[in-house]
Amino acid sequence: MSARNSVNRWGRVSQSLHWLIALLILVLGVVGLTMGELPRTPKYFWVYTAHKSLGIAVLVLVLLRLGWRLYAGAPAPVPGTPTWQKRIAGATHGLLYALMFAIPLSGWLYDSASGLRPFRWFGLVEVPKLSGPDPQVVAISHAIHEYGFWLLIATVLAHAGAALYHHLYQRDTTLVRMLPQGSLTSRQKD
């Protein structure tokens, strides 16, 4: 399989970025939902900083993924896919990208406006503040971060559900095009 996308399937780079970002978002979601329950010990602050560092990492990976998609293109739609499904898929992918930018950016803005001390991305580089302390910005960015997460969960479930629908009922290659070659029935030529 090629690193670049082909007419028939996503290449290794797109697949790797897709699944890595999905895994990191899952980890961020679990940590984000549970870290508020941790006692305020040094471990809590380590988890909180790790959450922020992973969020910035997702933002960088999404930028890379979008750049790669612009460079490498995307596979052609699966033959026989109705126009309305193509439009819904396009809108869903657009919403996924918007949320994958909005959620980490709103978290970064929330952290900045909270007046907390600067944090170092994985302990390496100090992350600049996007704003000074501002309670109104804190409230708005926190709301975007929290409600955006729940919208992302719903959108990801719809995205995964559509892929499974195509695989199990339509019996087309929509899902296997994003899986490593040899997975399921993805043994098609590039």
N, C-alpha and C positions, 0 to 999 in steps of 0.2 A: 504494500500500500504506500502511496506517495504521501509526502509531507503536505503537499498542496491539495486543495479540494479539486475534485474532478467533476465532470458533468453528472455522474451518477451517485457520488457519495462524498461525505466530508473526509478530508485528509487527516493524517495523524495529529497535526498541530491543532486544528479545530476541535477534534475529538478530545485531545488531552486538555485543552483549555476549558472546554465545555464541562467535562467531568470533574476537573480540579475545582473549578468555580462552584459547581453544584455541591461538592463535598465540603468546601470551605463555608458556603452559605448554610449548610446543614449544621456544621459545628458552631458557627456564629449564632444561629438561631437557638440551639440548645443552651449554649453558654449564656446568651443574652436573656433567655427566659429564666434561667436558674441562678445567675450570679447575684441577683438582689436578695436571695435567701441566705447567702453565705455570711458568716459572722465577719465583722469588720476587723480582720486580722491582716498581717502582711500577705497571706495567701490571697485574700480577697483583692487586694490592690494589684497583685501579680496577675490574677485572672482578668481583672478589669482592663489592665494595660495590654494583656495578650488579646483580648476582645477588640480593642481599638487597633492594635497592630494588624490583626487578621483582617479587619474591616478595610484598612488602607491597602493591604495586599490584594484584597478582592477588587478594589477600585482600580489598582494598577493592572491586574490581570484582565479586567473587563475592557480597559483601554487597549491593552495588547490584543485582546480577542477581536474587538471592533476594528482595529487597524489591520489585523490579519485578514478579517473578512473582506474589508475594502480592497486589500491587495490580492487575495487569493480567490475572491468571488465566492459564490455559493452554488451548490448543485442545482440543476434544473428541477422544477417541481416533478413529483412522481407522475408519470403518465396516467391520465384518467382522473386526476384529482379535480373535482368540481371547482369552478371559479370562486364560489362562496367560501369553500374551505381554504383556498389559497389566501383569500382576503382575511379570514379570521386568523389563519396562521401568521400572516404578516403583521396584523395588529397585535397579536399575542407576543410575537418576538419583539416588536417595538416597545410594548409595555414592559417586557422583561428587561430589556436594555435600560429603559428609563428608570425602572426601580433599582436596578443594579448600580446605577449612578447615584440616584437620589438617596438611597438608604445610607451608604457610607459617607456621602457628602453631608447629609443631615446629622449623622453621628459626629462627624468631625466638627461641624459648626456648633452642635450642642456642647461638645467638650470645650471648644474655644470660648463660647459665650458663658459657660459656667464659671469661668474664672479659676479653674483648676490649674495646677502647675503644669507646665509643658511636659509631654511624655515623649519618650524616645521609641521610635519604631523598632521593635524587637531589640531594644537596648542599644541600637546602633546610631540612629540619626534623630536629632530632635525634630519633631513635627511642628511646623509653624502654626500659629493661631490664625484662624480665619476672621476673627472678630475679637473685640474687647468684651469684658463682662457686660451682659445685657439680659435682664430677666425676660423681656419679651421675645428676644431671639431664642433664648433657652426654651421657652414654652412652645414656640412655633416649630423649632427644629426637632424637639423631642416628639411632638405630635407627628411630624412627617416621618421620623425614624420608626416610631412604634406602629402607626397605622399603615405606613408603607410596607413594613415587614409582613403584616397580616395580608395585605393585598398581594404581596409577592408570593406568599404561601398559597393563596387561592389561585394565582396565575400559574405557578409551577404545577399545582395539582391538575389544572385544566390542560396544561402543556403535556404532562406525563400521561394523563388520561387519553388525550387525543393520539399520542404516539402508540399507546397500547391498543386503542380502538383500531387504528390503522393496521397494526400488526396482527391482532387476533381476529378481527371481523372483516376488514378490507383485504387482508392478506397481501399488503403491498410492502414496499421496502422503506417506508418512512422512518421506522424505528431503527432498522439494521444499518441504515446509512450513517448513523451516529455511533455505532458500536464498532469495536475493533474487528477487523476481518477475521472470519472464523467463528465469531460469536453467533449464536442462534443459527440463522440461515443466511448470513451476510457474505457468502462466498461468491459474490458477483465480481466481475472484472471492473477495474477502474476505467 
